[in-house]
Amino acid sequence: MSETCTHLSTIRDVTPSADGCEECLKSGSWWVHLRLCRTCGHVGCCDDSPNRHAAKHFHATDHPIIEGYDPPEGWGWCYVDKALLDLSDRKTPHPRPIPRFF
């Protein structure tokens, strides 16, 4: 794991795209945890979820940084640099409680 991230400039204040994993909500699937893309606001499910939509979003878009998002957990991950990030002072607030599907 890298100790530095060269993609911090891509972090944006974003509006979440959905109240849960966008693709799982559309397909009727479930998730374990949510991840928020800090480039565009896409909400996807984590790698422990059956569909791994957050990672699929990264591979489709090259948006490098996600935030742990259920509830906002204060950490981020850069897929490119494989670096854990402290986002405790930049957490994205939830507009309402998130449903849990597991």
Buried (B, 14 or more C-beta within 10 A) or exposed (E): EEEEBEBBEBBBEBEBBBBBBBBBBEEEBBBBBBBBBBBBBBBBBBEEBEBBBBBEBBEEEEBBBBBBBBEBBBBBBBBBBEBBBEBEEBBBEBEEEBEEBE
